[in-house]
Amino acid sequence: SPEQFQLSSSKIIIVFVVVFVLTNIMLITCNFINTQKPLSFNFHHQLNVICFNTANILFNLISIIAATSGLLLAKPAVLFPRMPTCLLCTCLGGSVYCDDLKLDHVPPLPKETTHFYARYNRITKINKSDFAFMNKLKRIDLTANEITSIDEKAFIGLPELEELVIRENHISQLPALPETMALIDASHNNIGTKGIHKEAFKDMTSLLYLYLTDNNLDYIPVPLPDSLRSLHLQRNNIQMMHEDTFCNLKDFNYIRNALEDIRLDGNPINLSRTPQAYICLPRIPIGDLI
């Protein structure tokens, strides 16, 4: 009857309002937690997970009520904006931790983010827009995802980026990177002969650590900046080295003091065949000498 329908509609509206209010209370509570000094990282992270799960359940209830009642003209996304990243992840100062949350994409980040961690997720692709306008971002760590492709311009526009960790993925092409880089770790991927741009690292005058272990490289990606301290190329397919790979044979006074750690073990290369290649180095690379 019309009276019963009106009563049912009223109940649905009341339930909707109650759930909506509870959801906003939960959001306020979670945001308050994020502003407090954490007792410990793990405790703070667990609180955020609980907050997110609760708020997400309430949000889903709103969506179900709105979809099934036919009484609401406004979409839930209008009444209730996208779930803030700092409810799903843990935000401490400028650091955002999104580890092991089964993410399949990079979440929207606060503009003040300086360090972003999204390790052990299911992210498959890095888009150009994922880190757009993140002018304070210094470190990105995407260890152990399922990334197969990275947009060529995904990182090049980050003026403060210093550290990129994309190890343990399925990447075949290293994208262009800013000259501000200090650490690049792309170990345990599928980067091959054409996977690195020509002279990709030449102008990175602050680059200290370059890790490309367990890829499919058949060459050493020269030229390398004088700032480099550590070069790891274990377990690739490098078969030869030129005498000027590390040293300047036209200048016998040239000494590369910084580069103390070179790993070439696990490659089909005999280091004893090019003794002149190491005269400027503080120590001989680790690898096969027979």
Residue pairs with C-beta under 8 A, 6 or more apart in sequence:
9 69
9 71
12 65
12 69
12 71
13 71
15 65
16 62
16 65
16 66
16 69
16 72
19 58
19 61
19 62
19 65
20 62
20 79
20 80
22 58
23 55
23 58
23 59
23 62
23 80
26 51
26 54
26 55
26 58
27 55
27 84
27 87
29 51
30 48
30 51
30 52
30 55
30 86
30 87
31 84
31 86
31 87
33 44
33 47
33 48
33 51
34 48
34 86
34 91
38 44
38 92
41 90
41 92
41 97
44 90
44 92
45 90
45 97
48 86
48 87
48 88
48 89
48 90
51 87
52 83
52 87
52 88
55 83
55 87
56 83
59 76
59 80
59 83
62 76
62 79
62 80
63 76
65 72
66 72
66 74
66 75
66 76
66 79
72 79
82 108
85 91
85 96
85 98
85 107
85 108
85 109
85 110
86 96
86 110
88 98
88 101
88 107
89 96
89 97
89 98
89 101
89 107
90 96
90 97
90 98
91 97
91 110
93 114
94 112
94 113
94 114
94 115
94 136
95 113
95 114
95 115
95 116
95 117
96 109
96 110
96 113
96 115
96 116
96 117
97 117
98 107
98 116
98 117
98 118
98 121
99 117
99 118
99 119
99 120
99 121
100 119
100 120
100 121
101 118
101 121
102 121
102 122
103 118
103 121
103 122
103 123
104 121
104 122
104 123
104 124
105 123
105 125
105 130
106 118
106 123
106 126
106 127
106 130
106 131
107 118
109 116
109 131
109 134
109 137
111 133
111 134
111 135
111 136
112 136
113 134
113 136
113 137
114 136
114 137
114 138
114 139
114 160
115 137
115 138
115 139
115 141
116 137
116 139
116 140
116 141
117 141
118 141
118 142
118 145
119 141
119 142
119 143
119 144
119 145
120 143
120 144
120 145
121 144
121 145
122 145
122 146
123 142
123 145
123 146
123 147
124 145
124 146
124 147
124 148
124 149
125 147
125 148
125 149
125 150
125 151
126 142
126 147
126 149
126 150
126 151
126 154
127 151
127 154
128 151
128 153
128 154
130 154
131 137
131 140
131 154
131 155
131 157
131 158
132 157
134 158
135 158
135 159
135 160
136 160
137 158
137 160
137 161
138 160
138 161
138 162
138 163
139 161
139 162
139 163
139 164
139 165
140 155
140 161
140 163
140 164
140 165
140 166
141 163
141 165
142 165
142 166
142 169
143 165
143 166
143 167
143 168
144 167
144 168
144 169
145 168
145 169
146 169
146 170
147 166
147 169
147 170
147 171
148 169
148 170
148 171
148 172
149 171
149 173
150 166
150 171
150 173
150 174
150 175
151 175
152 175
152 176
153 175
153 176
154 175
155 161
155 164
155 175
155 176
155 177
155 178
156 175
156 176
156 177
156 178
157 178
158 178
159 178
159 180
160 180
161 177
161 178
161 180
161 181
162 180
162 181
162 182
162 183
162 206
163 181
163 182
163 183
163 184
164 177
164 181
164 183
164 184
164 185
164 186
165 183
165 185
166 185
166 186
166 189
167 185
167 186
167 187
167 188
167 189
167 211
168 187
168 188
168 189
169 188
169 189
170 189
170 190
171 186
171 189
171 190
171 191
171 195
172 189
172 190
172 191
172 192
172 195
173 191
173 194
173 195
174 186
174 191
174 195
174 196
174 197
174 200
176 197
176 200
177 184
177 200
177 204
179 203
179 204
179 205
179 206
180 204
180 206
181 201
181 204
181 206
181 207
182 206
182 207
182 208
182 209
183 207
183 208
183 209
183 211
184 201
184 207
184 209
184 210
184 211
185 209
185 211
186 211
186 212
186 215
187 211
187 212
187 213
187 214
187 215
187 232
188 213
188 214
188 215
189 214
189 215
190 215
190 216
191 212
191 215
191 216
191 217
192 215
192 216
192 217
192 218
193 216
193 217
193 218
193 219
195 215
195 216
195 217
196 217
196 221
199 223
200 221
201 207
201 210
201 221
201 223
201 224
201 225
201 228
202 223
202 224
202 225
203 225
204 225
204 227
205 225
205 226
205 227
206 225
206 227
207 224
207 225
207 227
207 228
208 227
208 228
208 229
208 230
208 258
209 228
209 229
209 230
210 224
210 228
210 230
210 231
210 232
211 230
211 232
212 221
212 232
212 233
212 236
213 232
213 233
213 234
213 235
213 236
213 263
214 234
214 235
214 236
215 236
216 236
216 237
217 233
217 236
217 237
217 238
218 236
218 237
218 238
218 239
219 238
220 231
220 233
220 238
220 241
220 245
222 245
224 231
224 246
224 259
226 256
226 258
227 258
228 258
228 259
229 258
229 259
229 260
229 261
230 259
230 260
230 261
230 262
231 259
231 261
231 262
231 263
232 261
232 263
233 262
233 263
233 264
233 267
234 263
234 264
234 265
234 266
234 267
235 265
235 266
235 267
236 266
236 267
237 267
237 268
238 264
238 267
238 268
238 269
239 267
239 268
239 269
240 269
241 269
241 271
241 274
241 277
242 274
242 277
243 249
243 274
243 276
243 277
244 277
245 274
245 277
246 256
246 259
246 262
246 277
246 278
246 280
246 281
247 254
247 256
247 276
247 277
247 278
247 279
247 280
247 281
248 254
248 280
249 276
252 279
254 280
255 280
256 280
256 281
256 282
257 282
259 281
259 282
260 281
260 282
260 283
262 281
262 285
262 286
263 285
263 286
263 287
264 271
264 285
264 286
264 287
264 288
265 286
265 287
265 288
267 287
267 288
269 287
269 288
270 288
270 289
270 290
271 278
271 284
271 285
271 287
271 288
271 289
272 289
272 290
278 284
278 285
